[in-house]
């Protein structure tokens, strides 16, 4: 294998959004780039677009005019694959079809030098399978960028079953040279980011399919109740699927599920499959989970909250979060009962982890029970949104009293139908669970998992750091209770999480 110093010229095959983005990044980083596409018009358009981008960056002061001119000069178009003969690295960014990529790599092997590295920007295909058609699979690696390439600062460097360490090391160093962050992954379905991202959308769809809440409520909860150092998710899961397009996200859900031999943690949603079949893809079709008019998402207003003449006394069920509830209820001005059991007129509050309101109401007057999600702080001034759910037996008067109480300081309140794990608990627990399985399978290091997901998906924290912030033992309890209530194997906790929760270790702790 060649050394980094010999990466003097890089070839890029494919001039679509990813190919031109990669070409721009490499040229801007000081490496001459030869861009090839079978479509001459698309190739010419890409070259012109990158040159225009450099000019605009210079106008905005983000690079000097001299650097813009030099970067433009480093990028050239070529009209045949044979013109890539002098390249030390060729990056493929063409259609996501295994047969087409294999054919291209076989052709490239007959053109480039024997020490040149061949990299695929595939996001969903096996690097090992692409390399299998080659005579020298040790020089074939995955090099997965995210769109838009210049702005998304993480790159997955993927090692296939026969990829040599030298090729991986070279791509890692090259990535650092561009100012992006490399993360190294073994060749498994979804690599790191698309694999770890299954928890967010898929579990939200599961909650929707169970009737736990409607689309806007689930999105609001995950944007506004989740609070890691003052940050929630930037977009709710349904807003995100409408942005990326269900025509993109649903096939990925199905592909990863099938590639892992129907692993329950990745099970897709029949609801999403129906919407996919109907062509309700999101913004691009002007209707998805939301209606989009003139480029704007049409979000229904939240239901009006009830007012009550007088609040009943409140009795808080014993449990790990009882003190948190008592503090919040008292601060909101309600009378808190201190008896060992509730009085006949008391509103009964429970705070289950992973369970539903009905399970938490065992041995209590279910017609007066309301559950509140206390995973995050709920005291006045500490939250933007509180989330409640009732048992099927809860009387409307007690439901309304709870809604009025928890909205009395101006915080938003969402009411769910009785369901296990509320919304935030189940979604966050699945995000953490899947990330711990990626670590357990040694697909990537814990640090690279968190780095890739935080940058690649824009999460408020990496998934393992989320688990540490919530507490590994808390995440384990949520999953165990979800598993017990539903019987669904998707919620079974894995060994990485269980051991670290038992030992009191960070989920980032390697072994």
N, C-alpha and C positions, 0 to 999 in steps of 0.2 A: 504493500500500500504506500501511496505517496504521503509526504508530510504536508502539514498545513501550508508551508511556504510554497508548495507547488500548486496550490489552488490559485492559479494565476488567471484562469478564465473559466467562467461558469456558463453552462448552457441551460436554457429553460425551454421546455417543450409545452406549448399551450399558452395562448395569449388572452385567455378569458380573465375574469376578475382575479383569480388566484395567481395565474401565471404572470400577469402584468404587475401584480403587487409584489410578488417575489423578485421579479426582475428589477423593479424600482428599488426595493430594499437593498439588493446586492450591489447595484450600481451606485447607490447613495453611500454605501459602506466602503467604496473604493475598489470594487472588483469589476473588471470588464465582463459584460454579459452579452451572450448571443441568444436572441429570442427567435424561436421557430414556431410556426403554425402552418397547418395544411391549407388554411384559408388566408390568401394574401391580403384581402380587404380587412379582415379582423386583425391581422398582424400589423398592417400600416396604422390602423386605428389605435392599437395598443401603444405603439411607439410614440405616436403623436400625443396620446393622453398622458403618458409618463413625462414627456418633455414639457407639456403644459403644467403638470403638477409641480415639477421642479421650478418652473418660472413663477408659479404662484407662491411657492414656499419662499422664494427669494423676495418677492414683492412684500410678503408679510414679515420679513426679517427672520425667518426660521432657518435660513441658510444664506450664505453670501452669494452674490451673483456669480462669483468665480467658481464656487462649489457647485452651483446649479448648472453652470456651463460644463464643468468637468464631469458631473454625474450624467448629464445628457450625452456627452461624448462617449461615455463608457458603455452605453447601451446601443446595440446594433441589431438589425434584423437579418436573418439568413433564410434563404428560400429552399434549402434542402437539409435533410438530417445529416448528410455527409459533411456539411459545413461545421458540424459540432466536433469534428475529429480532434481538434486541438484542445478541447475542454477537459479539465481535470475533474470536474463535477458536472453532472447533468441532472437537473431536477425536473421531474415529470409532473405536469398539472393538467391532465386531459380528462376525458369522460370517465366516470366511475363504472367501468366495465372491466372485469378481470381479463377476458380474452384480448381486449384491445391493449391493455397495459402490458400483458405478457408479450404480445407481438412487438410492441414498441421496444421493450427492454432487450429482446433478442436481437432486433435490428441495431440498437445502440451498442451492444456488445461487439458487433462486427465493425463498428466505426471508431469508437474511442480507444485510447490506449489501455493496456491491460491493468494499469494501476489506477485508472479513473474510478471515482465513486459514482454509483447510480442511485438516485434517491427518488422515492415516490411521495407525492403529497396526498395520497389517498387518506380519506377520513373514515372509510367503512370497510375496505377490503383488506384481506390478509397480506401483509408484507411477505410472509413466508411463501404464500401461493404465487405472488408475483415473481419472486426470486426463483421459484422452482423451475421456471422455464430457462433459466440462465446457466451458462457454463461455469460462471464464477459467482455463485450466490453470496459468497462472503463479502462482496463489495456492494451489495444491494441493501439499502436501509429505508425506513420510513422517515419522512421529514415533513411533519404535518403542521402547516401554518393555519392561522385563523383569519377570517375575513372581517375587516380590511387588514391586509398583511402589515402595512407600515405602522398601524396604530395598535394592533393586538400584539402585546409584547411577550407572548409566550409561544414556544415552539416545541412540539413533541418529537423527540428523536427516538425512533422505534427500531428495536433490534428484532429481526426475524430469527427463526430457528437456526439459520446458518449464517447470519450476519456476523462478520468479524468485528472484534472490539475496536480495531483501528478505524474502521469506517464510522462507528458511533462516536469515537473520541474526536475525529476530525470535524464532524458535523456539530458537535457540542461547542468546539472552539470557534468554528465559523459563526455559529449563532451568537456567541458572546461578542464576537467582533462586530456584529451588526447592531449591538445594543439591546437585543432581545434576550429573553431568559429561556435557556434550554431545560427541558425536563426529559429524563430518559425513561422509556417504558418498554416492557416486553410486548411482543406481538400477540395481543389478545383483543377480542372484539371490543371496539370503542376506544382502545388504547386507555388513556386516563380520563380525559375530559368528557367525551361522549359516553363513556362507561359510568363515570361518577354522576353525570347529569341525569341518570334515569330516575333518581329518587324524587326530584322536584315535580316534574310534569306528570309522571306516571302515578304517583301517590295522590296528587291533586285530582287527577281524573278518577281514581278509585273512590275518593271521597264524594266527588260529584255523582258518580254512578250509583252510590249508595243513598243518594238523596240527603246527605248531611247538610248541604247548603247549596246555594246557587253560585253561578260563576262569579258575579261581582263580589259576593261576600267572601269567597275563598281568596280571591285576589287581594281584597282589602286587608284581610287577616294577615296574609304573608308579607304584605308591604308594611303594615302599620303596627301589628302586635309584636312581631319578631323584633328583638332589640339586642343586638350585639354592639356594645359601645356606642349606642345611639343610632345604629343602622339596621334597617331591615333589608328585604330584597327590593331591588330597584323596580322590578316589574313583577306583577303576579304571574303565576304559571300560564294562565289563559291569555293574558296580555302578551306574554312572551311567545306562546305558540302562534298567536295571530300575527305577531311581528315576523317571526322566522318563516311561517307558513306551515300549515298542517301537512301539506304535500311534501315537505322536507322532514318534519319531526316525526310524523306517524310511521313512515317506512323505517326510520332509524330505530324507533321503539320495537317494531316487529323484527327487524334484522338482528338486533342485539339479543332479544328474547330467544329467537330460534338458534342463533349461533352458540348460545350458552345452553343448548338442549332443553329449552323450556324451563329455565330457572325461574321459580315463582317470584323472586324479588324484582324481575324485569317484566312481569306479565303486562302486556298492553291492555288498552281499554276497548271494549266493544263499542262504547259510545263514540270514541274517537274514530274508530273504523267506519261507523255509519256517516259521520260528518265528512270524513275523507271521501267516501263514495259519493256523497252529495256535492262535492266540489266546494265545500265551505272551508276554504284554506286560510282565510284571514284577510289582512289588509289588501293583499294582491287581488282578491276577488270581491272586495268590499263587504264581505260578510264571512265571519268565522264564528268564534264564540261570542263576539260582539258584532254589531253593525258598524261599518265605517263609512261615514259620509264626508265628502270633500277632504279626505285624508285624516279625519278626526274620529277617534273612537267614541261611540255613543254609549255612555255608561248610565244605566238607570239610577235615579236618586235613591238614597237609602230610605227604608221605611221610617216613618215618624215614630218616635219613642213615646210611650204612654206617660201620663202624669198621674199621680195618686194623691189623694187627700192627706193620707197619713201613712207612714211606713210602719210595718209591724216590727217587733223585736227580731233580732237575728241570732240564730244559734249556729255556731261553726263546728262541724264534725271534726273530731280529733284526726290528726295526720301530720305528715312532714311539713305541709305548708299552712297549717292552721294559724300559726303566729302571723304569717303574711296576710292571711285573710282578715284576722281580727284587727290588725293594725289598719288595713285599708277601710274596713267597715266603720270602725270608730272614727277615723279621720273624715269620712263622708257624712258623719253626723247621726248614724243609726245607733240604737241601743243594742249592745252585745250581751247576750245572756251567758252567764258563767256556770249554769247548772250542768250536771253530768248528762242530762238528756233535755231535749227541747220542750218548751212549754207548749200547750195546745194551740196557741196562736202564732208561734214563731215561724219565720222563714228559715228553712234549713239549708245551709250552704255546705257543699262538698267540693273537693278539689282533686278529682281522680287523675292519675298518671297512666295513660294508656287505656284505661277502662272507660265505660260509658256512665251516664248519670244513673241509669237503672241499676247497674251493678254496685255503684257507690251508695245507692239508697237502701241497700240490704239492711234490714233491722231498723230503718228510719221511716217516718211517715212520708211515703213517696209522693203524696199529693201536695206536699209543701216543699219538696226538694228542688233546688236549682244548683247546677254544677257550674263552676267558673274555672277557667284555665289560668292557673297561677304559675305556669312554667316560668314566666317573666314577671318582674315586679308589677303590682297592680295598684299601689298606693297613689293618691293624688300627686300630680307633678312628675310621676315616674313612668307614665305610660300614655300612649296616644289612643289605644284601643283596648277594650276588654271584651272577652268572648265568653258567652254563657250558653248553656243548653239545659233543657228541662227533661224530666222523664215523661213518658206518654201519659202518666197519671197526674202531672203537676197542674194544679188549679190555675186558671188564667189570672186570678187576683195576685197570687204569689209570683207568678212569672212577671207580671207587670210591675210589682213592687221591686223585684230584683233589677229589672231594666231601669226603672226610675232611679233607684239608689245608685247604681254604678254609672249612670250618665249624669249624676247631679253636679259633678265638677266640670262638665263640658267635654269629657272624654267620649270618643265614639264607642258604641257598644254593638256587637254583632250577636245575634241569636241563632244558634244551630239547632237542627233536629238531633235527637239523641243518637250518638254515634261514638264508637271507640276512639279515643285519642284526640278529641277535638279536631282541629285542622293543623295548627302549628306543631303540636306534639308529634303527630304521626308523620308529617312531611319531614320535619327535621330529623326524627329518629331514623327514617329510611335513608335520608341523605348520609347520615353518619354511618349507618349499618353497611351500606354499599361501599363507602370509602374504606371501612375497616376490612371488608372482604378483599378489596383491591390490594391493601397492604398485606393481608394474610397470604394471598396468592403470590406475593412478591412480584407483582406486575410493575410496581414502581416503589420508590422509597416513600415513607410517610411525608417527608418534607416536600418531595416533588409532587405528590398527590395534592397536598394543600396549596402549593404554589400554582400548579396548573389550573386547578378548579377556581381558585380565587381570582386569578387574572383572566382565565379563559371564559368563565361564566359570570364574572362580576359579583360573586357572592360576598356578603359582608365579612366573612371569614372563610378560611379553608374548612372543609368538612370535618377533619379531625380536630382542628382547633375549636370548631363549633361544639363538638362532643365534649371537649375539655371544659369549655365555658359552661355548658349545661351540667356537666358532671357525668363521667362514664357510667357511674352507678345509676344515675337518673335515666340516662338513655336506655340502659339495660332493663330497668324496671318498666319503662314505657313499652319496649318491644315485647318483654315477657307478658305484660298484661294485654297488649294487642293480640298476641298469639293465643293467649288463654281465652279471650272473649270471642275471637273470630274463628280460631282453629286453622287460620290460613298460614301455610308455611312461609309465605313471603316475609312474615314478621319474626321468624326464628332468629335469635341473635347468634352471631358467629364467635369463634374462639378468640380472635384478637380482642374484641370488645369485652367478652366475658372475663378473660384473664386479667386485663388491665383494670376493669372495674373491681374485681375481687382483690387485687393487689394494691389498689389505690394509685395506679400509675397513669401517666399521660397516654393518650391514644397515639401520640407521636413517638412513643418509646419503642425503639427497635429491639429485636431479640436475635 
